[in-house]
Amino acid sequence: MPEPSQADPAAAPRTPPPTRVLLVRHAVTHQTGPILSGRLPGIDLSEEGQAQAADVGERLKDLPVSAIYASPIERTMQTAAAIASHHGLDVVRLDGMIEAEYGTWTGQQIKDLVSTEIWKQVQRTPSLARFPEGESIREMQNRAVAAVEEVAGRHAGELVVIVSHADVIKAAVAHFAGTHLDQFQRLVISPASVTGLTIGPHGAAVVKFNDTGGFAEMLPPPPEAPTEPPGTAAEPPEAAAGPSDGPG
């Protein structure tokens, strides 16, 4: 009786290797701080922001980056260009990682929004919140996660960079870390920070979080500190829980 044939191990389907994804928040603009910039056009990096973008480009220059994607807004594309300049790569537009659609809040002063009921809902139960005439935070999370997963699937085994916005990155990281969306405001994403994920067929892991190359976020504010962008450690928790990237 013939021996049963054994399957050729080489013919077995191979599990794709995980993708390493670096999520980079854009550097600052002149509106970073008091104004919810949202998707307003024509807001470029400030002089400080250009220095931040150059710095994050230096920090990532020795990594084997295969592709660089960015939200299609000036401040994200400019930050991505500073990174891409070290790798000879073009920046690829990634619409799924665009800033939240803040609706009628776009362009408004943060101080005028913090007393509204919707702001309080964004702080306490963001999974149920929708910006006035804009998108919901859950919709923002869903499209961001889909965009990151699409890029990860396209670049299995590679290292890629995605430049986006704080709320968008926070929502995506919450998903991949297995954290409920109602806790995503506990995460802080600083300007020009780098957050690293590995994403593969068997799951995801957060391997680096909000890395700015220093510890400025942990310092106490000076006696007469200017207004900080929402989401930074210098602000009281109630303020920090609001939309944290619009001013950037």
WOQUIZI-V439054 format. One record per residue. N is the residue number from 1. RES is the residue in one small letter. BURIAL is b if it has 16 or more other C-alpha atoms within 10 Angstrom, else e. Layout:
# WOQUIZI-V439054
n=N res=RES burial=BURIAL
n=N res=RES burial=BURIAL
This chain:
# WOQUIZI-V439054
n=1 res=m burial=e
n=2 res=p burial=e
n=3 res=e burial=e
n=4 res=p burial=e
n=5 res=s burial=e
n=6 res=q burial=e
n=7 res=a burial=e
n=8 res=d burial=e
n=9 res=p burial=e
n=10 res=a burial=e
n=11 res=a burial=e
n=12 res=a burial=e
n=13 res=p burial=e
n=14 res=r burial=e
n=15 res=t burial=e
n=16 res=p burial=e
n=17 res=p burial=b
n=18 res=p burial=b
n=19 res=t burial=b
n=20 res=r burial=b
n=21 res=v burial=b
n=22 res=l burial=b
n=23 res=l burial=b
n=24 res=v burial=b
n=25 res=r burial=b
n=26 res=h burial=b
n=27 res=a burial=b
n=28 res=v burial=b
n=29 res=t burial=b
n=30 res=h burial=b
n=31 res=q burial=b
n=32 res=t burial=b
n=33 res=g burial=b
n=34 res=p burial=b
n=35 res=i burial=b
n=36 res=l burial=b
n=37 res=s burial=b
n=38 res=g burial=b
n=39 res=r burial=b
n=40 res=l burial=e
n=41 res=p burial=e
n=42 res=g burial=e
n=43 res=i burial=b
n=44 res=d burial=b
n=45 res=l burial=b
n=46 res=s burial=b
n=47 res=e burial=e
n=48 res=e burial=e
n=49 res=g burial=b
n=50 res=q burial=b
n=51 res=a burial=b
n=52 res=q burial=b
n=53 res=a burial=b
n=54 res=a burial=b
n=55 res=d burial=b
n=56 res=v burial=b
n=57 res=g burial=b
n=58 res=e burial=e
n=59 res=r burial=e
n=60 res=l burial=b
n=61 res=k burial=b
n=62 res=d burial=e
n=63 res=l burial=e
n=64 res=p burial=e
n=65 res=v burial=b
n=66 res=s burial=e
n=67 res=a burial=b
n=68 res=i burial=b
n=69 res=y burial=b
n=70 res=a burial=b
n=71 res=s burial=b
n=72 res=p burial=b
n=73 res=i burial=b
n=74 res=e burial=b
n=75 res=r burial=b
n=76 res=t burial=b
n=77 res=m burial=b
n=78 res=q burial=b
n=79 res=t burial=b
n=80 res=a burial=b
n=81 res=a burial=b
n=82 res=a burial=b
n=83 res=i burial=b
n=84 res=a burial=b
n=85 res=s burial=e
n=86 res=h burial=e
n=87 res=h burial=b
n=88 res=g burial=e
n=89 res=l burial=e
n=90 res=d burial=e
n=91 res=v burial=b
n=92 res=v burial=e
n=93 res=r burial=b
n=94 res=l burial=b
n=95 res=d burial=b
n=96 res=g burial=b
n=97 res=m burial=b
n=98 res=i burial=b
n=99 res=e burial=b
n=100 res=a burial=b
n=101 res=e burial=b
n=102 res=y burial=b
n=103 res=g burial=e
n=104 res=t burial=e
n=105 res=w burial=b
n=106 res=t burial=b
n=107 res=g burial=b
n=108 res=q burial=b
n=109 res=q burial=e
n=110 res=i burial=b
n=111 res=k burial=e
n=112 res=d burial=e
n=113 res=l burial=e
n=114 res=v burial=e
n=115 res=s burial=e
n=116 res=t burial=e
n=117 res=e burial=e
n=118 res=i burial=b
n=119 res=w burial=b
n=120 res=k burial=b
n=121 res=q burial=b
n=122 res=v burial=b
n=123 res=q burial=b
n=124 res=r burial=b
n=125 res=t burial=b
n=126 res=p burial=b
n=127 res=s burial=b
n=128 res=l burial=e
n=129 res=a burial=b
n=130 res=r burial=b
n=131 res=f burial=b
n=132 res=p burial=e
n=133 res=e burial=e
n=134 res=g burial=e
n=135 res=e burial=e
n=136 res=s burial=b
n=137 res=i burial=b
n=138 res=r burial=b
n=139 res=e burial=e
n=140 res=m burial=b
n=141 res=q burial=b
n=142 res=n burial=b
n=143 res=r burial=b
n=144 res=a burial=b
n=145 res=v burial=b
n=146 res=a burial=e
n=147 res=a burial=b
n=148 res=v burial=b
n=149 res=e burial=b
n=150 res=e burial=e
n=151 res=v burial=b
n=152 res=a burial=b
n=153 res=g burial=b
n=154 res=r burial=e
n=155 res=h burial=b
n=156 res=a burial=b
n=157 res=g burial=b
n=158 res=e burial=b
n=159 res=l burial=b
n=160 res=v burial=b
n=161 res=v burial=b
n=162 res=i burial=b
n=163 res=v burial=b
n=164 res=s burial=b
n=165 res=h burial=b
n=166 res=a burial=b
n=167 res=d burial=b
n=168 res=v burial=b
n=169 res=i burial=b
n=170 res=k burial=b
n=171 res=a burial=b
n=172 res=a burial=b
n=173 res=v burial=b
n=174 res=a burial=b
n=175 res=h burial=b
n=176 res=f burial=b
n=177 res=a burial=e
n=178 res=g burial=e
n=179 res=t burial=e
n=180 res=h burial=e
n=181 res=l burial=b
n=182 res=d burial=b
n=183 res=q burial=b
n=184 res=f burial=b
n=185 res=q burial=b
n=186 res=r burial=e
n=187 res=l burial=b
n=188 res=v burial=b
n=189 res=i burial=b
n=190 res=s burial=b
n=191 res=p burial=b
n=192 res=a burial=b
n=193 res=s burial=b
n=194 res=v burial=b
n=195 res=t burial=b
n=196 res=g burial=b
n=197 res=l burial=b
n=198 res=t burial=b
n=199 res=i burial=b
n=200 res=g burial=b
n=201 res=p burial=e
n=202 res=h burial=e
n=203 res=g burial=e
n=204 res=a burial=b
n=205 res=a burial=e
n=206 res=v burial=b
n=207 res=v burial=e
n=208 res=k burial=e
n=209 res=f burial=b
n=210 res=n burial=b
n=211 res=d burial=b
n=212 res=t burial=b
n=213 res=g burial=e
n=214 res=g burial=e
n=215 res=f burial=e
n=216 res=a burial=e
n=217 res=e burial=e
n=218 res=m burial=e
n=219 res=l burial=e
n=220 res=p burial=e
n=221 res=p burial=e
n=222 res=p burial=e
n=223 res=p burial=e
n=224 res=e burial=e
n=225 res=a burial=e
n=226 res=p burial=e
n=227 res=t burial=e
n=228 res=e burial=b
n=229 res=p burial=b
n=230 res=p burial=b
n=231 res=g burial=b
n=232 res=t burial=b
n=233 res=a burial=b
n=234 res=a burial=b
n=235 res=e burial=e
n=236 res=p burial=e
n=237 res=p burial=e
n=238 res=e burial=e
n=239 res=a burial=b
n=240 res=a burial=b
n=241 res=a burial=b
n=242 res=g burial=b
n=243 res=p burial=b
n=244 res=s burial=b
n=245 res=d burial=b
n=246 res=g burial=b
n=247 res=p burial=b
n=248 res=g burial=b
